[in-house]
């Protein structure tokens, strides 16, 4: 069974992700920025220095960007290649959950854990994305599990492996990896009154391995005279904790809501676990509680609120949910059905959302006719005409079918088929959402700008935006070395210009920027974006 289930996981991931990861443009910012860094590595043939707009980029270390660059060298510079590394992350993650779950509690638990992770909404969607977090979370999780195994058996190998994975996590996203593993085990050792605390030698082995792997890129930066990048990187990491960065704020309970509804259905089974006093708590349960609550509280305090920040919680949530499911399984499913009816009730709400969303992506004018929308950009985007077909309702139909089947099996106490229909139905519904609805959402929110960049990408020209931060013009405009001159907005808009310059501005700021820079000429407008151009100037006009 083990051998075949491994191959089943690989087959499942490829069937669920490969057909859809290239169907929509990369979302600005979180997908485009790393893909642009990878593209610039290929264009410049410099795979050591991370750049954005061919300027030093210090927000993230390069490991994930290297993965994307390698993928682009194989598949070409496109959306599929940018997202493909996370398909591989999905394979590694689900295999790890199955393997570790089987090792700790048996094969049923391994299957349940990997299945719950795969069919929960945000974990599944992240595997279809081009963001950095799936690999980062996998590395931290693997580091924590091997550290835990090292505590149990006191073997040097596990502490070395733990240090290796945490080092890779640092090379992926930064030193917050140390904070997350440290917080989880601080909770664990405090709860256990420091029982089984590893020896000084084992701790030192872990720290040295972590330092060796995690500092490789930073040491090379220092050795090659790029100390300023290290300083900027540290400053950026501190700023994320101290300030509301990039307009991403939110209330204290932001991540609690995201996890409750975003990690459905596992989050609802977690509630079942927390309410069930019959489930015997183990030392691994304590670790998972430490991972969950430390991460959740930490990023609730942090002022910058982004969905990705609490994504590490997906592991403990699905673990504790699997503990509840397996407890039911082993006790003949003799339990209160209330949690299952809550799950089906939420599915009804979700199906309703899928249906409304599937219809509105092709009938955006209905929103304007019935709701007062204040944002001029959103108004113009929704005034455009978008194609629509019955395919956009497929997610609604599939999820409704899932509800009917699952409810039928639940009423008849056929729990195995209930869980199967629930999990498979949710996954197929999410696949169809990625295939038929997400591309429409992308088109409405940014499609006009993406099309503009693609149309002009073969020109030798400058591309930039006015009044809003974006990376899409760099990736889809096929930005070349020299475009970094656009960081001097006023110079490109008013000074000597050797080649055309294209500017994209949102409609509410068009008049403002055209009055500031009168040489800009409007050449088009669509989807809430206004497209401006400044033609090359003659040197003599500037006394040259």
Secondary structure, 3 states (H helix, E strand, C coil): CHHHHHHHHHHHHHHHHHCCCCCCCCCCCCCHHHHHHHHHHHHHCCCCCCEECCEECCCCCCHHHHHHHHHHHHHCCCHHHHHHHHHHHHHHHHHHHHHHHHHHHCHHHHHHHHHHHHHCHHHHHHHCCCCCHHHHHHHHHHHHHHHHHHHHHCCHHHHHHHHHHHHHHHHHHCCHHHHHHHHHHHHHHHHCCCCCCCCHHHHHHHHHHHHHHHCHHHHHHHHCCCHHHHHHHHHHHHHHHHCCHHHCCCCCCHHHHHHHHHCCCHHHHHHHHHHCCCCCCCHHHHHHHHHHHHHHHHHHHCCCCCHHHHCCHHHHHHHHHHHHHHHHHHCCCCCCCHHHHHHHHHHHHHHHHHHHHHHHCCCCHHHHHHCCCCCHHHHHHHHCCCCCCHHHHHHHHHHHHHHHHHHHHHHCCCHHHHHHHHHHHHHHHHHHHHHHCHHHHHHHHHHHHHHHHHHHCCCCCEEEEECCCCCHHHHHCCCCCCHHHHHCHHHHHHCCCCCCEEEEEEHHHHHHHHHHCCCCEEEEEECCEEEEEECCCCHHHHCC
